[in-house]
Amino acid sequence: MTLDQLKMLVTLADTGTLKQASALLHKTQPAISQGIKQLESQLNVKLFDRSSYRLTLTTAGRKIYHHAMRTLKEANELKQLSVHLARGEEPQVVIAMNASFDIRKIIPMLETMQQQFPQTQIVLKQEYLSGAIESVEDKRADIAITTIDLVKLELGKLTAIWLDQGDLINVASPKLIERHPDLTSATELLNEYQIVVQDSGQSSQGKQFSVQTGQRCWYVNDFNTKHTLIKSGIGWGRLPDSVIDKDIASGDLVPLQLDDLRTKLPLNYHAIKHKDQIFGPVAESLWQALTAFGEGNSSPH
């Protein structure tokens, strides 16, 4: 039994005709027919029902087909792994990072990677909302550090490890609050501008999160701009705790205590990779370092 024969089995089962299998495998029809007959002889089982023009798997053939699919998948993963190992260290590793994550927490880890793998370029891409997880799904990034999407995780295509927790805090400047001395409700801010960061991904384009009906909004594409606008008194909105801790301590920003909108929105950050992704040595070392980082923190779950 060979991998070539298993490819013939799977392709013929998927197409149903020798002609189509021949075109896909770039082999002659007699060669495929002979390969299948040899496989049937070796396994001592009939794989295909040949009573009609379109070949169909027998009951035994269906069971062997599924095993063949798994074997071919594992063989392909082994081939990819050997390619990675033969190449050595990757020329670059791409990390898509939710911009609300406090990168200072993993600076020691990045410094270690820099020292261990000086020839590998680490590319850090800031993303917003769904952007980071989509980068991993589309294989534009090796690893994402982002808040988790439980629905996507349950589809089984992603692997996630818990890293840390942070908060988005609803804040405004004293200048804005002076315009609303008895502020208790978000509805009183309908005519003030809520500053909203736009999604860098596609899955939630056009959707609004934590924006009340009728709210006036300004849209920006990064937290720095949002921070500047809120601090100036032009608007209000949520910002990462790591960005505004000093502003809150100095009184330049004030957490909004509203009856109908949470002041703090907790975020659980995870490192995420695609389940089919086979890492080279640098990405694998980084993944293991992130795993150790998460294990060193106390998960809220």
FIKEDREN-811097 format. One record per residue (C-alpha): residue in one letter; y negated, z, x negated. Coordinates in steps of 0.25 Angstrom, whole numbers. Layout:
BEGIN
<r><code>A</code><north>Y</north><up>Z</up><east>X</east></r>
...
END
This chain:
BEGIN
<r><code>M</code><north>0</north><up>0</up><east>0</east></r>
<r><code>T</code><north>-14</north><up>-4</up><east>-5</east></r>
<r><code>L</code><north>-28</north><up>-2</up><east>-1</east></r>
<r><code>D</code><north>-29</north><up>-17</up><east>0</east></r>
<r><code>Q</code><north>-18</north><up>-16</up><east>11</east></r>
<r><code>L</code><north>-25</north><up>-5</up><east>18</east></r>
<r><code>K</code><north>-38</north><up>-13</up><east>19</east></r>
<r><code>M</code><north>-30</north><up>-25</up><east>25</east></r>
<r><code>L</code><north>-24</north><up>-15</up><east>35</east></r>
<r><code>V</code><north>-37</north><up>-10</up><east>39</east></r>
<r><code>T</code><north>-45</north><up>-23</up><east>39</east></r>
<r><code>L</code><north>-34</north><up>-30</up><east>47</east></r>
<r><code>A</code><north>-33</north><up>-19</up><east>57</east></r>
<r><code>D</code><north>-48</north><up>-19</up><east>59</east></r>
<r><code>T</code><north>-50</north><up>-34</up><east>60</east></r>
<r><code>G</code><north>-36</north><up>-37</up><east>67</east></r>
<r><code>T</code><north>-35</north><up>-51</up><east>61</east></r>
<r><code>L</code><north>-30</north><up>-56</up><east>47</east></r>
<r><code>K</code><north>-42</north><up>-66</up><east>47</east></r>
<r><code>Q</code><north>-53</north><up>-55</up><east>48</east></r>
<r><code>A</code><north>-46</north><up>-46</up><east>39</east></r>
<r><code>S</code><north>-45</north><up>-57</up><east>29</east></r>
<r><code>A</code><north>-60</north><up>-60</up><east>29</east></r>
<r><code>L</code><north>-63</north><up>-45</up><east>27</east></r>
<r><code>L</code><north>-53</north><up>-42</up><east>16</east></r>
<r><code>H</code><north>-55</north><up>-56</up><east>9</east></r>
<r><code>K</code><north>-40</north><up>-58</up><east>9</east></r>
<r><code>T</code><north>-31</north><up>-69</up><east>15</east></r>
<r><code>Q</code><north>-24</north><up>-66</up><east>28</east></r>
<r><code>P</code><north>-11</north><up>-68</up><east>22</east></r>
<r><code>A</code><north>-14</north><up>-57</up><east>11</east></r>
<r><code>I</code><north>-19</north><up>-47</up><east>22</east></r>
<r><code>S</code><north>-6</north><up>-50</up><east>30</east></r>
<r><code>Q</code><north>3</north><up>-48</up><east>18</east></r>
<r><code>G</code><north>-5</north><up>-35</up><east>14</east></r>
<r><code>I</code><north>-3</north><up>-29</up><east>28</east></r>
<r><code>K</code><north>12</north><up>-33</up><east>28</east></r>
<r><code>Q</code><north>14</north><up>-27</up><east>15</east></r>
<r><code>L</code><north>7</north><up>-14</up><east>20</east></r>
<r><code>E</code><north>16</north><up>-14</up><east>32</east></r>
<r><code>S</code><north>28</north><up>-15</up><east>23</east></r>
<r><code>Q</code><north>24</north><up>-4</up><east>14</east></r>
<r><code>L</code><north>21</north><up>5</up><east>25</east></r>
<r><code>N</code><north>33</north><up>1</up><east>33</east></r>
<r><code>V</code><north>25</north><up>0</up><east>46</east></r>
<r><code>K</code><north>19</north><up>-11</up><east>55</east></r>
<r><code>L</code><north>3</north><up>-10</up><east>54</east></r>
<r><code>F</code><north>-1</north><up>-22</up><east>63</east></r>
<r><code>D</code><north>3</north><up>-28</up><east>76</east></r>
<r><code>R</code><north>3</north><up>-43</up><east>74</east></r>
<r><code>S</code><north>7</north><up>-47</up><east>88</east></r>
<r><code>S</code><north>-7</north><up>-52</up><east>91</east></r>
<r><code>Y</code><north>-18</north><up>-60</up><east>84</east></r>
<r><code>R</code><north>-26</north><up>-48</up><east>81</east></r>
<r><code>L</code><north>-18</north><up>-38</up><east>73</east></r>
<r><code>T</code><north>-18</north><up>-23</up><east>78</east></r>
<r><code>L</code><north>-13</north><up>-11</up><east>71</east></r>
<r><code>T</code><north>1</north><up>-5</up><east>75</east></r>
<r><code>T</code><north>1</north><up>10</up><east>78</east></r>
<r><code>A</code><north>6</north><up>13</up><east>64</east></r>
<r><code>G</code><north>-4</north><up>3</up><east>59</east></r>
<r><code>R</code><north>-16</north><up>11</up><east>65</east></r>
<r><code>K</code><north>-12</north><up>24</up><east>58</east></r>
<r><code>I</code><north>-11</north><up>17</up><east>45</east></r>
<r><code>Y</code><north>-24</north><up>10</up><east>47</east></r>
<r><code>H</code><north>-31</north><up>23</up><east>49</east></r>
<r><code>H</code><north>-25</north><up>28</up><east>36</east></r>
<r><code>A</code><north>-28</north><up>15</up><east>29</east></r>
<r><code>M</code><north>-43</north><up>17</up><east>33</east></r>
<r><code>R</code><north>-43</north><up>31</up><east>27</east></r>
<r><code>T</code><north>-36</north><up>26</up><east>14</east></r>
<r><code>L</code><north>-46</north><up>15</up><east>12</east></r>
<r><code>K</code><north>-58</north><up>24</up><east>15</east></r>
<r><code>E</code><north>-53</north><up>34</up><east>4</east></r>
<r><code>A</code><north>-50</north><up>23</up><east>-5</east></r>
<r><code>N</code><north>-65</north><up>18</up><east>-3</east></r>
<r><code>E</code><north>-70</north><up>32</up><east>-6</east></r>
<r><code>L</code><north>-62</north><up>33</up><east>-18</east></r>
<r><code>K</code><north>-67</north><up>20</up><east>-23</east></r>
<r><code>Q</code><north>-82</north><up>24</up><east>-20</east></r>
<r><code>L</code><north>-79</north><up>37</up><east>-28</east></r>
<r><code>S</code><north>-74</north><up>30</up><east>-40</east></r>
<r><code>V</code><north>-86</north><up>21</up><east>-40</east></r>
<r><code>H</code><north>-95</north><up>33</up><east>-40</east></r>
<r><code>L</code><north>-87</north><up>40</up><east>-51</east></r>
<r><code>A</code><north>-87</north><up>27</up><east>-59</east></r>
<r><code>R</code><north>-102</north><up>25</up><east>-58</east></r>
<r><code>G</code><north>-104</north><up>40</up><east>-62</east></r>
<r><code>E</code><north>-117</north><up>46</up><east>-58</east></r>
<r><code>E</code><north>-125</north><up>39</up><east>-47</east></r>
<r><code>P</code><north>-138</north><up>33</up><east>-50</east></r>
<r><code>Q</code><north>-145</north><up>40</up><east>-38</east></r>
<r><code>V</code><north>-142</north><up>50</up><east>-27</east></r>
<r><code>V</code><north>-150</north><up>49</up><east>-15</east></r>
<r><code>I</code><north>-153</north><up>62</up><east>-7</east></r>
<r><code>A</code><north>-160</north><up>61</up><east>7</east></r>
<r><code>M</code><north>-167</north><up>74</up><east>10</east></r>
<r><code>N</code><north>-173</north><up>78</up><east>22</east></r>
<r><code>A</code><north>-188</north><up>81</up><east>19</east></r>
<r><code>S</code><north>-188</north><up>95</up><east>25</east></r>
<r><code>F</code><north>-178</north><up>100</up><east>15</east></r>
<r><code>D</code><north>-183</north><up>108</up><east>4</east></r>
<r><code>I</code><north>-180</north><up>100</up><east>-8</east></r>
<r><code>R</code><north>-183</north><up>112</up><east>-17</east></r>
<r><code>K</code><north>-170</north><up>119</up><east>-14</east></r>
<r><code>I</code><north>-162</north><up>108</up><east>-21</east></r>
<r><code>I</code><north>-171</north><up>105</up><east>-33</east></r>
<r><code>P</code><north>-161</north><up>113</up><east>-42</east></r>
<r><code>M</code><north>-150</north><up>105</up><east>-37</east></r>
<r><code>L</code><north>-158</north><up>92</up><east>-39</east></r>
<r><code>E</code><north>-162</north><up>96</up><east>-53</east></r>
<r><code>T</code><north>-147</north><up>99</up><east>-56</east></r>
<r><code>M</code><north>-143</north><up>85</up><east>-52</east></r>
<r><code>Q</code><north>-154</north><up>79</up><east>-60</east></r>
<r><code>Q</code><north>-149</north><up>86</up><east>-73</east></r>
<r><code>Q</code><north>-134</north><up>83</up><east>-70</east></r>
<r><code>F</code><north>-136</north><up>68</up><east>-66</east></r>
<r><code>P</code><north>-149</north><up>63</up><east>-73</east></r>
<r><code>Q</code><north>-145</north><up>49</up><east>-71</east></r>
<r><code>T</code><north>-144</north><up>50</up><east>-56</east></r>
<r><code>Q</code><north>-157</north><up>48</up><east>-48</east></r>
<r><code>I</code><north>-158</north><up>58</up><east>-36</east></r>
<r><code>V</code><north>-166</north><up>51</up><east>-24</east></r>
<r><code>L</code><north>-172</north><up>61</up><east>-14</east></r>
<r><code>K</code><north>-176</north><up>55</up><east>-1</east></r>
<r><code>Q</code><north>-184</north><up>63</up><east>9</east></r>
<r><code>E</code><north>-180</north><up>60</up><east>23</east></r>
<r><code>Y</code><north>-184</north><up>65</up><east>37</east></r>
<r><code>L</code><north>-176</north><up>69</up><east>49</east></r>
<r><code>S</code><north>-164</north><up>60</up><east>49</east></r>
<r><code>G</code><north>-168</north><up>52</up><east>37</east></r>
<r><code>A</code><north>-159</north><up>60</up><east>27</east></r>
<r><code>I</code><north>-146</north><up>60</up><east>35</east></r>
<r><code>E</code><north>-148</north><up>45</up><east>38</east></r>
<r><code>S</code><north>-149</north><up>42</up><east>23</east></r>
<r><code>V</code><north>-135</north><up>48</up><east>20</east></r>
<r><code>E</code><north>-129</north><up>41</up><east>33</east></r>
<r><code>D</code><north>-135</north><up>27</up><east>28</east></r>
<r><code>K</code><north>-131</north><up>31</up><east>13</east></r>
<r><code>R</code><north>-145</north><up>30</up><east>8</east></r>
<r><code>A</code><north>-144</north><up>44</up><east>3</east></r>
<r><code>D</code><north>-132</north><up>51</up><east>-4</east></r>
<r><code>I</code><north>-136</north><up>65</up><east>2</east></r>
<r><code>A</code><north>-145</north><up>70</up><east>12</east></r>
<r><code>I</code><north>-151</north><up>83</up><east>13</east></r>
<r><code>T</code><north>-156</north><up>85</up><east>28</east></r>
<r><code>T</code><north>-154</north><up>92</up><east>41</east></r>
<r><code>I</code><north>-141</north><up>89</up><east>47</east></r>
<r><code>D</code><north>-138</north><up>80</up><east>59</east></r>
<r><code>L</code><north>-126</north><up>86</up><east>65</east></r>
<r><code>V</code><north>-123</north><up>74</up><east>74</east></r>
<r><code>K</code><north>-122</north><up>65</up><east>62</east></r>
<r><code>L</code><north>-114</north><up>75</up><east>54</east></r>
<r><code>E</code><north>-104</north><up>76</up><east>65</east></r>
<r><code>L</code><north>-102</north><up>61</up><east>64</east></r>
<r><code>G</code><north>-94</north><up>64</up><east>51</east></r>
<r><code>K</code><north>-102</north><up>54</up><east>42</east></r>
<r><code>L</code><north>-110</north><up>65</up><east>35</east></r>
<r><code>T</code><north>-106</north><up>77</up><east>26</east></r>
<r><code>A</code><north>-116</north><up>89</up><east>26</east></r>
<r><code>I</code><north>-118</north><up>102</up><east>18</east></r>
<r><code>W</code><north>-128</north><up>112</up><east>23</east></r>
<r><code>L</code><north>-139</north><up>115</up><east>13</east></r>
<r><code>D</code><north>-151</north><up>123</up><east>18</east></r>
<r><code>Q</code><north>-160</north><up>127</up><east>29</east></r>
<r><code>G</code><north>-174</north><up>124</up><east>31</east></r>
<r><code>D</code><north>-185</north><up>125</up><east>42</east></r>
<r><code>L</code><north>-195</north><up>115</up><east>48</east></r>
<r><code>I</code><north>-207</north><up>124</up><east>52</east></r>
<r><code>N</code><north>-216</north><up>120</up><east>63</east></r>
<r><code>V</code><north>-230</north><up>122</up><east>57</east></r>
<r><code>A</code><north>-245</north><up>119</up><east>59</east></r>
<r><code>S</code><north>-258</north><up>122</up><east>51</east></r>
<r><code>P</code><north>-267</north><up>134</up><east>55</east></r>
<r><code>K</code><north>-277</north><up>123</up><east>58</east></r>
<r><code>L</code><north>-268</north><up>117</up><east>69</east></r>
<r><code>I</code><north>-265</north><up>131</up><east>75</east></r>
<r><code>E</code><north>-279</north><up>134</up><east>76</east></r>
<r><code>R</code><north>-280</north><up>123</up><east>86</east></r>
<r><code>H</code><north>-269</north><up>131</up><east>95</east></r>
<r><code>P</code><north>-272</north><up>146</up><east>93</east></r>
<r><code>D</code><north>-262</north><up>149</up><east>104</east></r>
<r><code>L</code><north>-251</north><up>140</up><east>100</east></r>
<r><code>T</code><north>-238</north><up>143</up><east>106</east></r>
<r><code>S</code><north>-232</north><up>130</up><east>110</east></r>
<r><code>A</code><north>-229</north><up>116</up><east>104</east></r>
<r><code>T</code><north>-235</north><up>110</up><east>117</east></r>
<r><code>E</code><north>-248</north><up>115</up><east>112</east></r>
<r><code>L</code><north>-247</north><up>106</up><east>100</east></r>
<r><code>L</code><north>-245</north><up>93</up><east>108</east></r>
<r><code>N</code><north>-258</north><up>88</up><east>104</east></r>
<r><code>E</code><north>-257</north><up>92</up><east>89</east></r>
<r><code>Y</code><north>-250</north><up>82</up><east>80</east></r>
<r><code>Q</code><north>-235</north><up>86</up><east>77</east></r>
<r><code>I</code><north>-232</north><up>80</up><east>63</east></r>
<r><code>V</code><north>-219</north><up>74</up><east>63</east></r>
<r><code>V</code><north>-211</north><up>68</up><east>51</east></r>
<r><code>Q</code><north>-204</north><up>55</up><east>55</east></r>
<r><code>D</code><north>-189</north><up>53</up><east>53</east></r>
<r><code>S</code><north>-185</north><up>45</up><east>40</east></r>
<r><code>G</code><north>-172</north><up>42</up><east>47</east></r>
<r><code>Q</code><north>-169</north><up>33</up><east>58</east></r>
<r><code>S</code><north>-160</north><up>41</up><east>68</east></r>
<r><code>S</code><north>-171</north><up>49</up><east>74</east></r>
<r><code>Q</code><north>-182</north><up>39</up><east>73</east></r>
<r><code>G</code><north>-191</north><up>40</up><east>86</east></r>
<r><code>K</code><north>-186</north><up>54</up><east>89</east></r>
<r><code>Q</code><north>-195</north><up>66</up><east>88</east></r>
<r><code>F</code><north>-190</north><up>80</up><east>84</east></r>
<r><code>S</code><north>-197</north><up>93</up><east>88</east></r>
<r><code>V</code><north>-209</north><up>84</up><east>94</east></r>
<r><code>Q</code><north>-213</north><up>88</up><east>108</east></r>
<r><code>T</code><north>-216</north><up>78</up><east>119</east></r>
<r><code>G</code><north>-230</north><up>74</up><east>118</east></r>
<r><code>Q</code><north>-233</north><up>79</up><east>104</east></r>
<r><code>R</code><north>-243</north><up>72</up><east>96</east></r>
<r><code>C</code><north>-237</north><up>68</up><east>82</east></r>
<r><code>W</code><north>-240</north><up>63</up><east>69</east></r>
<r><code>Y</code><north>-228</north><up>57</up><east>61</east></r>
<r><code>V</code><north>-227</north><up>58</up><east>46</east></r>
<r><code>N</code><north>-215</north><up>54</up><east>36</east></r>
<r><code>D</code><north>-215</north><up>66</up><east>27</east></r>
<r><code>F</code><north>-217</north><up>81</up><east>27</east></r>
<r><code>N</code><north>-228</north><up>81</up><east>17</east></r>
<r><code>T</code><north>-237</north><up>73</up><east>27</east></r>
<r><code>K</code><north>-232</north><up>82</up><east>39</east></r>
<r><code>H</code><north>-235</north><up>94</up><east>31</east></r>
<r><code>T</code><north>-249</north><up>90</up><east>27</east></r>
<r><code>L</code><north>-253</north><up>86</up><east>41</east></r>
<r><code>I</code><north>-248</north><up>99</up><east>47</east></r>
<r><code>K</code><north>-255</north><up>107</up><east>37</east></r>
<r><code>S</code><north>-268</north><up>100</up><east>39</east></r>
<r><code>G</code><north>-267</north><up>104</up><east>54</east></r>
<r><code>I</code><north>-265</north><up>90</up><east>59</east></r>
<r><code>G</code><north>-252</north><up>93</up><east>65</east></r>
<r><code>W</code><north>-240</north><up>102</up><east>66</east></r>
<r><code>G</code><north>-225</north><up>101</up><east>64</east></r>
<r><code>R</code><north>-213</north><up>106</up><east>57</east></r>
<r><code>L</code><north>-212</north><up>106</up><east>41</east></r>
<r><code>P</code><north>-201</north><up>111</up><east>32</east></r>
<r><code>D</code><north>-202</north><up>126</up><east>28</east></r>
<r><code>S</code><north>-201</north><up>122</up><east>13</east></r>
<r><code>V</code><north>-214</north><up>113</up><east>15</east></r>
<r><code>I</code><north>-223</north><up>123</up><east>22</east></r>
<r><code>D</code><north>-218</north><up>137</up><east>18</east></r>
<r><code>K</code><north>-231</north><up>139</up><east>9</east></r>
<r><code>D</code><north>-240</north><up>133</up><east>20</east></r>
<r><code>I</code><north>-234</north><up>143</up><east>30</east></r>
<r><code>A</code><north>-236</north><up>155</up><east>20</east></r>
<r><code>S</code><north>-250</north><up>151</up><east>17</east></r>
<r><code>G</code><north>-254</north><up>149</up><east>32</east></r>
<r><code>D</code><north>-257</north><up>134</up><east>30</east></r>
<r><code>L</code><north>-246</north><up>131</up><east>40</east></r>
<r><code>V</code><north>-241</north><up>140</up><east>52</east></r>
<r><code>P</code><north>-228</north><up>139</up><east>59</east></r>
<r><code>L</code><north>-229</north><up>136</up><east>73</east></r>
<r><code>Q</code><north>-224</north><up>147</up><east>83</east></r>
<r><code>L</code><north>-222</north><up>139</up><east>95</east></r>
<r><code>D</code><north>-214</north><up>143</up><east>108</east></r>
<r><code>D</code><north>-208</north><up>129</up><east>110</east></r>
<r><code>L</code><north>-205</north><up>124</up><east>96</east></r>
<r><code>R</code><north>-198</north><up>131</up><east>85</east></r>
<r><code>T</code><north>-206</north><up>135</up><east>72</east></r>
<r><code>K</code><north>-194</north><up>133</up><east>63</east></r>
<r><code>L</code><north>-184</north><up>122</up><east>64</east></r>
<r><code>P</code><north>-172</north><up>125</up><east>54</east></r>
<r><code>L</code><north>-166</north><up>114</up><east>47</east></r>
<r><code>N</code><north>-152</north><up>114</up><east>40</east></r>
<r><code>Y</code><north>-151</north><up>105</up><east>28</east></r>
<r><code>H</code><north>-138</north><up>98</up><east>24</east></r>
<r><code>A</code><north>-134</north><up>89</up><east>13</east></r>
<r><code>I</code><north>-128</north><up>77</up><east>19</east></r>
<r><code>K</code><north>-119</north><up>65</up><east>14</east></r>
<r><code>H</code><north>-112</north><up>54</up><east>20</east></r>
<r><code>K</code><north>-97</north><up>57</up><east>21</east></r>
<r><code>D</code><north>-93</north><up>43</up><east>15</east></r>
<r><code>Q</code><north>-103</north><up>45</up><east>3</east></r>
<r><code>I</code><north>-95</north><up>47</up><east>-10</east></r>
<r><code>F</code><north>-105</north><up>53</up><east>-20</east></r>
<r><code>G</code><north>-106</north><up>51</up><east>-35</east></r>
<r><code>P</code><north>-106</north><up>62</up><east>-44</east></r>
<r><code>V</code><north>-121</north><up>65</up><east>-43</east></r>
<r><code>A</code><north>-122</north><up>65</up><east>-27</east></r>
<r><code>E</code><north>-109</north><up>73</up><east>-27</east></r>
<r><code>S</code><north>-115</north><up>84</up><east>-37</east></r>
<r><code>L</code><north>-127</north><up>84</up><east>-28</east></r>
<r><code>W</code><north>-119</north><up>86</up><east>-15</east></r>
<r><code>Q</code><north>-111</north><up>97</up><east>-22</east></r>
<r><code>A</code><north>-124</north><up>104</up><east>-26</east></r>
<r><code>L</code><north>-130</north><up>103</up><east>-12</east></r>
<r><code>T</code><north>-117</north><up>109</up><east>-6</east></r>
<r><code>A</code><north>-119</north><up>121</up><east>-16</east></r>
<r><code>F</code><north>-133</north><up>122</up><east>-12</east></r>
<r><code>G</code><north>-129</north><up>123</up><east>3</east></r>
<r><code>E</code><north>-118</north><up>133</up><east>0</east></r>
<r><code>G</code><north>-129</north><up>141</up><east>-7</east></r>
<r><code>N</code><north>-137</north><up>142</up><east>5</east></r>
<r><code>S</code><north>-133</north><up>150</up><east>18</east></r>
<r><code>S</code><north>-130</north><up>140</up><east>29</east></r>
<r><code>P</code><north>-136</north><up>144</up><east>43</east></r>
<r><code>H</code><north>-123</north><up>139</up><east>50</east></r>
END
